[in-house]
Amino acid sequence: MQVKVKYFALLREAVGCDEEIVEVAGDAPLVSDVRAACCALDARHAEAFSRVRRIRAAVDGVMAPESAPVAGAAEVAFFPPVTGG
C-alpha cells in the first residue's frame, strides 16, 4: 500500500524533503510499519530516524501511537516532540 508521509522540523531537514509517497507492505499496516518502510528507503532516512530520539506520529492530523493502523489514511506525519515554524 502507498502512504503519503510528511516530515517536520529536524526530520524534514535530515531526509531532505517535506513529504513523499512510501510503499508499505501488508494489508493492515501500522504506524510502526510506515516508520520501518521510511528507514528502509536509504541510509539518509535510516540515519534521520535513528538520530532524532523521540519521534511522534500523526495519522490524518491526529496524534497516534506506533500501534495505530494506517489503512485508509490520507497521510502519516512524523515529527519531534517540539516543532517550529
VEXLUM-887656 format. One record per residue: residue in one letter; x, z, y of N, C-alpha, C, CB in turn. Coordinates in steps of 0.1 Angstrom, whole numbers, padded with zeros to 4 digits, always signed. Last residue first. Glycine has a CB too. Example, Ala and Ser with C-alpha at 12.3 -4.5 7.8 and 13.67 -1.06 7.14 Angstrom:
<atoms>
S+0128+0071-0022+0137+0071-0011+0129+0079+0000+0141+0057-0006/A+0132+0078-0057+0123+0078-0045+0132+0078-0033+0113+0090-0045/
</atoms>
This chain:
<atoms>
G+0082+0133+0268+0078+0120+0273+0087+0109+0270+0075+0120+0287/G+0090+0151+0237+0089+0149+0252+0085+0136+0255+0103+0152+0259/T+0082+0175+0212+0085+0162+0217+0084+0161+0232+0076+0151+0210/V+0089+0197+0187+0087+0196+0202+0091+0182+0205+0097+0207+0209/P+0090+0192+0159+0080+0202+0164+0078+0201+0180+0084+0216+0161/P+0095+0156+0156+0100+0170+0155+0089+0179+0161+0113+0171+0163/F+0073+0134+0137+0080+0139+0149+0085+0153+0148+0069+0138+0161/F+0055+0106+0125+0065+0117+0122+0071+0121+0135+0075+0112+0112/A+0023+0094+0116+0033+0097+0126+0042+0108+0122+0027+0100+0140/V+0005+0069+0101+0011+0082+0099+0022+0083+0109+0017+0083+0084/E-0027+0051+0104-0012+0054+0107-0008+0068+0103-0010+0052+0122/A-0051+0047+0092-0046+0037+0100-0031+0039+0103-0054+0036+0113/A-0058+0055+0057-0053+0059+0071-0048+0047+0079-0043+0070+0070/G-0062+0048+0031-0072+0045+0041-0069+0049+0055-0085+0052+0037/A-0043+0075+0019-0050+0063+0016-0061+0060+0026-0056+0064+0001/V-0030+0098+0024-0029+0088+0035-0037+0075+0031-0015+0085+0038/P-0034+0134+0018-0035+0120+0014-0035+0110+0026-0048+0118+0006/A-0010+0160+0023-0022+0153+0028-0022+0138+0023-0022+0153+0043/S+0014+0173+0018+0005+0171+0006-0008+0163+0010+0001+0184+0000/E+0026+0178+0042+0032+0169+0033+0023+0164+0021+0045+0174+0027/P-0002+0183+0065+0009+0188+0056+0015+0176+0048+0005+0199+0047/A-0010+0171+0097-0012+0170+0083+0001+0176+0076-0015+0156+0078/M-0028+0166+0127-0017+0172+0121-0020+0173+0106-0014+0187+0127/V-0042+0135+0135-0045+0149+0131-0033+0154+0123-0058+0149+0122/G-0037+0108+0139-0037+0117+0150-0040+0131+0147-0047+0112+0160/D-0035+0097+0113-0046+0093+0122-0048+0103+0133-0059+0090+0115/V-0017+0123+0104-0024+0112+0098-0036+0109+0107-0029+0115+0083/A+0015+0136+0113+0000+0135+0116-0005+0122+0110-0001+0134+0132/A+0041+0159+0107+0034+0147+0104+0020+0148+0109+0034+0143+0089/R+0074+0172+0116+0059+0173+0114+0053+0159+0112+0053+0180+0127/I+0104+0183+0105+0096+0172+0109+0082+0174+0106+0101+0159+0101/R+0131+0201+0110+0117+0203+0108+0109+0191+0114+0112+0216+0115/R+0157+0186+0113+0154+0197+0104+0139+0198+0101+0159+0210+0109/V+0171+0156+0113+0161+0164+0121+0155+0174+0111+0150+0154+0127/R+0187+0146+0093+0193+0152+0104+0183+0161+0112+0199+0142+0113/S+0171+0133+0074+0178+0145+0070+0184+0153+0081+0190+0140+0060/F+0159+0113+0089+0150+0123+0083+0158+0135+0078+0142+0117+0072/A+0183+0099+0096+0174+0104+0106+0165+0115+0101+0165+0093+0112/E+0193+0091+0071+0201+0100+0079+0192+0106+0090+0212+0092+0086/A+0173+0073+0063+0176+0085+0055+0183+0095+0063+0184+0081+0042/H+0175+0053+0083+0163+0061+0082+0165+0074+0074+0152+0053+0075/R+0201+0044+0078+0197+0049+0091+0185+0058+0090+0195+0037+0101/A+0200+0034+0052+0208+0046+0055+0204+0052+0068+0223+0042+0055/D+0166+0024+0045+0180+0022+0047+0187+0035+0051+0182+0011+0058/L+0142+0031+0031+0143+0018+0038+0158+0015+0040+0136+0019+0051/A+0139+0056+0021+0144+0046+0012+0147+0033+0019+0135+0044+0000/C+0126+0070+0041+0140+0074+0038+0147+0063+0029+0141+0087+0031/C+0101+0059+0038+0108+0057+0050+0123+0060+0048+0103+0066+0062/A+0093+0069+0013+0095+0055+0015+0102+0051+0027+0081+0048+0016/A+0092+0096+0019+0102+0091+0009+0104+0076+0011+0098+0095-0005/R+0070+0096+0037+0083+0101+0042+0094+0095+0032+0084+0116+0042/V+0051+0088+0019+0054+0079+0031+0068+0083+0036+0043+0081+0042/D+0050+0110+0002+0054+0096-0003+0058+0087+0008+0042+0091-0011/S+0041+0130+0019+0055+0131+0013+0059+0118+0008+0055+0142+0003/V+0015+0121+0024+0025+0121+0035+0039+0122+0029+0022+0133+0045/L+0007+0103-0006+0006+0114+0003+0016+0113+0014+0009+0127-0005/P-0012+0076-0022+0000+0082-0016-0003+0094-0007+0007+0072-0008/A-0027+0065-0046-0031+0077-0038-0019+0084-0031-0039+0087-0046/D-0014+0045-0059-0028+0043-0054-0033+0054-0045-0037+0042-0067/G+0020+0034-0052+0010+0043-0057-0004+0040-0051+0013+0057-0054/A+0045+0031-0025+0040+0029-0039+0029+0038-0043+0051+0030-0049/V+0044+0017+0006+0044+0029-0001+0038+0027-0015+0036+0040+0007/E+0060+0000+0031+0054-0002+0018+0055+0011+0010+0060-0014+0010/V+0055+0002+0066+0062+0007+0054+0054+0005+0042+0067+0021+0056/I+0058-0011+0097+0050-0011+0086+0059-0008+0074+0042-0025+0084/E+0067+0009+0126+0069-0002+0117+0059+0000+0105+0084-0001+0111/E+0077+0021+0158+0068+0020+0147+0071+0008+0138+0053+0018+0153/D+0100+0024+0174+0089+0034+0176+0078+0033+0165+0083+0033+0189/C+0134+0024+0164+0122+0017+0167+0111+0028+0168+0118+0007+0156/G+0157+0038+0156+0159+0026+0164+0146+0018+0167+0168+0017+0158/V+0161+0061+0143+0157+0049+0135+0158+0036+0143+0144+0051+0128/A+0167+0078+0165+0176+0077+0153+0173+0065+0145+0175+0089+0144/E+0146+0076+0183+0159+0073+0187+0169+0070+0175+0165+0084+0196/R+0126+0086+0166+0125+0073+0172+0138+0068+0176+0115+0073+0184/L+0135+0112+0162+0133+0103+0151+0133+0089+0156+0121+0106+0143/L+0134+0124+0188+0147+0122+0181+0146+0112+0169+0152+0135+0176/A+0103+0109+0196+0114+0118+0200+0127+0114+0193+0111+0132+0198/F+0085+0095+0167+0086+0100+0181+0099+0108+0183+0074+0109+0183/Y+0072+0067+0149+0082+0077+0151+0083+0082+0165+0096+0072+0146/K+0046+0057+0127+0051+0058+0141+0061+0069+0141+0039+0061+0151/V+0037+0033+0103+0044+0046+0106+0049+0046+0120+0056+0048+0096/K+0012+0020+0085+0018+0019+0098+0024+0033+0101+0008+0015+0109/V+0016+0010+0051+0012+0021+0061+0019+0019+0074+0015+0035+0055/Q+0005-0007+0023+0012-0007+0035+0007+0003+0045+0012-0021+0042/M+0008+0000-0012+0000+0000+0000+0009+0000+0012-0010+0012+0000/
</atoms>
